[in-house]
Amino acid sequence: MLRSALLLFTLFLVGISNAQDSSYAKEMIDSLCAPRYHGRGYVFQGDVKAASFIERQCKEKGLKSFGNSYAQSFTLGVNTFPGDMSVKFNGELLQTGVDYQVNPGSQKINGSYKVLYLKPNMVKNQEKILKTASKKKVQNRFVVIDEASENAIIEEFSKGINQNPLNAKSYVLLKDKKLTWWVSRRTYNTTILDVSKEGLDKKIKTVDLAIDQEWISDYQSQNVVAFIPGQVDSMVVFSAHFDHLGRMGKDTYIAGASDNASGSAMLLDLADYYVEHPPKYNTIFIWFAGEEAGLVGSKFFVEHPLFPLNKIKFLLNLDLMADAKKGITVVNGSIFNDAFDRLNAINERESLLNQVKARGAAANSDHYPFYEKGVPSFFIYTEGDYKHYHDVNDVPENIPLTNYSEVFQLITSFVKEGF
């Protein structure tokens, strides 16, 4: 009876520990997604302010830095939307990020315009495209293109819309798919609006809009790098990108709770763990900036490393940690077979996740520049029911953190077994 009671009490304590882990992660996610960090993008220096927050956490935990600072600075060119963002169809105001989004390569624009609905016969070949483009009524109008029409001619024409083939004032692309935003490191000579067809109840006749835009050629961002000394000279690296998409106008920002405040929070949680459990390996934590702009921060790091890359035993890059209800996917899992088999064996032995699935090589996160340099690496992301990605609904109150503690335990057990 006493033995049973002790077992129950132990399980109770484990439950408290797991709850505390996810509670801390949630607290960090809430902080990183706060309005003061502006979506951790390039408007109002949101990413730089978020980097300062992470640096403060590193200092409070007593993590070491390479040199006098946790920061590794670099510059990039990026297109931003810092001011007005207002769009009206037929006099009715649309909701930014819900009814429409501005293509991130767009130019600024302000005014009232009539529209022209594009028909397939206007662009069925190059001759027709040139003829349509020569018409003055096209050059001063918003051209509406119904991408949901499933017309092959329209579909092919839309692929080159950022080149402004009709010399139009701007374009409206009607979509029946989820609106997904991104970061652009170039600008077009036109403005493009992606519009949800679901929210339209009648044909567009007029467009009134005010869209502010600013190209920044030398924006200064920064990675955050910290470490805990180990007992041997070799290294294990944990990485996650902390940047996101930032603001779509001064009133709307994309918080990026899953992508990737969740992975950034897990790195802070792992730092706490290794402070309390001194590691065998020198344990490095890197929060990358510029991932959403094309892996800019990680590419910069491998070209300007703060330590020898050949000392890295393994790198674990964490992204999209919001919901592991169905398990995890491991990019490079089918490349580094022995390491993946060991990870999978740990999962089965400790009965943690429903599935640990392997993928091949993919340039889809910050592990990839290291992989190209020959560093053994996994990119781990969770699989579940959570579907918000690069949209205004990826906010802290929506993420479940399902099986967060199980993913955490799998990762730490994997490293503990050694390389």
Residue pairs with C-beta under 8 A, 6 or more apart in sequence:
17 405
18 405
21 269
21 404
21 405
21 408
22 401
22 404
22 405
24 265
24 268
24 269
24 272
25 262
25 265
25 266
25 268
25 269
25 321
25 401
25 404
26 265
26 396
26 401
28 57
28 261
28 264
28 265
28 268
28 269
29 257
29 261
29 262
29 265
29 396
29 399
30 396
31 53
32 40
32 50
32 53
32 242
32 256
32 261
32 264
32 265
33 255
33 256
33 257
33 261
33 395
33 396
35 253
36 49
37 46
37 47
37 49
37 50
37 53
38 44
38 45
38 46
38 49
38 246
38 247
38 253
39 46
39 244
39 245
39 246
39 247
39 253
39 254
39 255
39 256
40 46
40 47
40 50
40 242
40 243
40 244
40 246
40 256
40 261
41 47
41 80
41 183
41 243
41 244
41 245
41 246
41 247
41 253
41 254
41 292
42 78
42 80
42 183
42 216
42 219
42 221
42 246
43 80
43 81
43 82
43 246
43 247
43 250
43 253
44 82
44 247
46 246
46 247
46 253
47 221
47 222
47 242
47 243
47 246
47 289
48 220
48 221
48 222
50 242
50 243
51 71
51 221
51 222
51 223
51 224
51 242
51 287
51 289
54 70
54 224
54 242
54 264
54 268
54 287
55 69
55 70
55 71
55 224
57 268
57 271
58 65
58 70
58 224
58 226
58 271
58 285
59 70
61 268
61 271
61 272
61 275
62 275
63 70
63 226
63 227
63 228
63 271
63 275
63 285
64 226
64 227
64 228
64 229
65 225
65 226
65 227
66 225
66 227
66 306
66 307
67 306
70 224
70 225
70 226
71 222
71 223
71 224
71 225
72 222
72 223
72 224
72 225
72 300
72 301
72 304
72 306
73 220
73 221
73 222
74 220
74 221
74 222
74 223
74 289
74 290
74 296
74 297
74 300
74 304
75 218
75 219
75 220
75 221
76 185
76 219
76 221
76 290
76 293
76 296
77 185
77 186
77 215
77 216
77 217
77 218
77 219
78 183
78 184
78 185
78 215
78 216
78 219
78 293
79 104
79 105
79 106
79 183
79 184
79 185
79 186
79 187
79 213
79 214
79 215
79 216
80 213
80 214
80 215
80 216
80 246
80 247
81 102
81 104
81 211
81 212
81 213
81 214
81 247
81 248
81 249
82 212
82 214
82 247
82 249
82 250
83 212
83 249
83 250
84 110
84 210
84 211
84 212
84 249
84 250
85 96
85 102
85 210
85 211
85 212
85 248
85 249
85 250
85 251
85 252
86 93
86 208
86 209
86 210
86 211
86 249
87 93
87 94
87 96
87 99
87 100
87 193
87 207
87 208
87 209
87 211
88 94
88 207
88 208
88 209
89 200
89 204
89 206
89 207
90 202
90 204
90 205
90 206
91 206
91 208
94 100
94 195
94 199
96 248
96 249
96 251
96 252
97 179
97 181
97 248
97 252
97 254
97 391
97 392
98 179
98 196
98 199
98 392
99 195
99 196
99 199
100 179
100 193
100 194
100 195
100 196
101 179
101 181
101 193
101 194
101 248
102 191
102 192
102 193
102 194
102 211
102 248
103 162
103 184
103 188
103 191
103 192
103 193
103 194
104 181
104 182
104 183
104 184
105 162
105 184
105 186
105 187
105 188
105 192
106 187
106 188
106 190
106 191
106 192
106 193
106 211
106 213
107 187
107 188
107 189
107 190
107 191
107 213
108 191
108 211
108 212
108 213
108 214
109 169
109 170
109 191
109 209
109 210
109 211
110 209
110 210
110 211
111 208
111 209
112 206
112 207
112 208
113 140
113 141
113 142
113 169
113 170
113 206
113 207
113 208
113 209
114 141
114 142
114 205
114 206
114 207
115 141
115 142
115 143
115 144
115 172
115 204
115 205
115 206
115 207
116 137
116 138
116 141
116 142
116 143
116 144
116 168
117 144
117 146
117 203
118 143
118 144
118 145
118 146
118 154
118 157
120 151
120 153
120 154
121 128
122 128
122 129
122 132
123 129
123 132
123 153
123 154
123 157
123 165
123 166
124 153
129 157
129 165
129 166
132 138
132 166
133 139
133 165
133 166
133 167
138 166
138 167
138 168
139 166
139 167
139 168
139 169
140 169
141 168
141 169
142 168
142 169
142 170
142 171
142 172
142 204
142 207
143 166
143 168
143 170
143 171
143 172
144 171
144 172
144 174
144 204
145 154
145 157
145 158
145 161
145 171
145 172
145 173
145 174
146 154
146 174
146 197
147 154
147 155
147 158
147 173
147 174
147 175
147 176
148 174
148 175
148 176
148 177
148 197
157 165
158 173
161 171
161 173
161 192
162 188
162 190
162 192
163 188
164 171
164 188
164 189
164 190
168 190
169 190
169 191
170 190
170 191
170 192
170 193
170 207
171 190
171 191
171 192
171 193
172 192
172 193
172 195
172 204
172 207
173 192
173 193
173 194
173 195
174 195
174 197
174 200
175 194
175 195
175 196
175 197
176 196
176 197
176 198
178 391
179 194
179 196
179 391
180 389
180 390
180 391
181 245
181 248
181 254
181 390
181 391
182 245
182 292
182 390
183 245
183 246
183 292
183 293
183 294
185 293
185 294
187 213
187 215
191 211
211 249
212 249
212 250
221 243
221 289
221 290
221 296
221 297
222 289
222 297
223 286
223 287
223 288
223 289
223 297
223 298
223 300
223 301
224 242
224 286
224 287
224 289
225 284
225 285
225 286
225 287
225 301
225 306
226 271
226 284
226 285
227 282
227 283
227 284
227 285
228 271
228 274
228 275
228 278
228 279
228 282
228 283
229 282
230 278
230 279
230 280
230 281
230 282
230 283
231 278
231 279
231 280
231 281
232 280
232 281
232 282
233 282
233 311
234 281
234 282
234 311
234 312
234 313
234 419
235 281
235 282
235 283
235 284
235 307
235 311
235 312
235 313
236 279
236 281
236 282
236 283
236 284
236 312
236 313
236 314
236 315
236 316
236 415
236 419
237 284
237 285
237 286
237 312
237 314
237 315
237 316
237 370
237 375
238 267
238 270
238 283
238 284
238 285
238 286
238 315
238 316
238 318
239 267
239 285
239 286
239 287
239 288
239 298
239 315
239 316
239 317
239 318
239 366
239 367
240 260
240 263
240 264
240 266
240 267
240 286
240 287
240 288
240 317
240 318
240 319
240 366
241 260
241 263
241 264
241 287
241 288
241 289
241 290
241 291
241 292
241 297
241 298
241 319
241 365
241 366
242 260
242 261
242 264
242 287
242 288
242 289
243 288
243 289
243 290
243 291
243 292
243 293
243 297
244 254
244 255
244 256
244 259
244 260
244 261
244 292
245 254
245 256
245 292
245 390
246 253
246 254
247 253
247 254
248 254
252 392
254 390
254 391
254 392
254 394
255 261
255 392
255 394
255 395
255 396
256 394
257 322
257 388
257 394
257 395
257 396
257 398
257 399
258 320
258 321
258 322
258 323
258 386
258 388
258 389
258 394
258 399
259 319
259 320
259 389
259 390
259 394
260 291
260 318
260 319
260 320
260 321
261 396
262 320
262 321
262 322
262 399
262 401
263 318
263 319
263 320
263 321
264 287
265 321
266 318
266 321
266 404
266 407
266 408
267 285
267 287
267 318
269 408
270 285
270 408
270 411
270 412
271 285
273 408
273 412
274 283
279 415
280 418
281 313
281 415
281 419
282 311
284 307
284 312
286 298
286 301
286 366
288 295
288 297
288 298
288 301
288 366
289 296
289 297
290 296
290 297
290 298
290 300
291 297
291 298
291 365
291 366
295 363
295 365
295 366
295 368
295 369
297 366
298 366
298 367
298 368
298 369
298 370
299 369
301 369
302 309
302 369
302 370
302 372
302 373
309 370
309 373
309 374
309 375
310 374
312 370
312 375
312 376
313 376
313 419
314 339
314 376
314 377
314 378
314 415
314 419
315 367
315 370
315 375
315 376
315 377
315 378
316 377
316 378
316 380
316 411
316 414
316 415
317 365
317 366
317 367
317 377
317 378
317 379
317 380
318 380
318 381
318 411
319 365
319 366
319 379
319 380
319 381
320 381
320 382
320 389
321 381
321 382
321 401
321 404
321 407
322 382
322 384
322 386
322 399
322 400
322 401
323 382
323 383
323 384
323 385
323 386
323 399
323 400
323 401
323 402
323 403
324 353
324 382
324 383
324 384
324 402
324 403
324 404
324 406
324 407
325 354
325 383
325 384
325 385
325 400
325 402
325 403
326 354
326 355
326 383
326 384
326 385
327 353
327 354
327 355
327 356
327 357
327 382
327 383
328 353
328 355
328 356
328 357
328 380
328 381
328 382
328 383
328 407
328 410
329 357
329 358
329 359
329 380
329 381
329 382
329 383
330 340
330 343
330 356
330 357
330 358
330 359
330 378
330 379
330 380
331 359
331 360
331 361
331 362
331 364
331 365
331 367
331 378
331 379
331 380
331 381
332 359
332 360
332 361
332 367
332 371
332 377
332 378
332 379
333 340
333 343
333 356
333 357
333 358
333 359
333 360
333 378
334 340
334 358
334 359
334 360
335 360
335 361
335 371
336 376
336 377
336 378
339 376
339 378
339 419
340 356
340 358
340 378
342 414
342 417
343 356
343 378
343 410
343 414
344 356
346 352
346 410
346 413
346 414
346 417
347 353
347 356
347 410
350 409
350 410
350 413
352 403
352 406
352 407
352 409
352 410
353 403
353 406
353 407
353 410
355 383
356 410
357 383
361 368
361 371
362 368
362 379
364 379
365 379
365 381
366 379
367 377
367 378
367 379
368 379
370 377
371 377
376 419
380 407
380 411
382 402
382 403
382 407
384 400
384 402
385 400
386 398
386 399
386 400
388 394
388 395
388 398
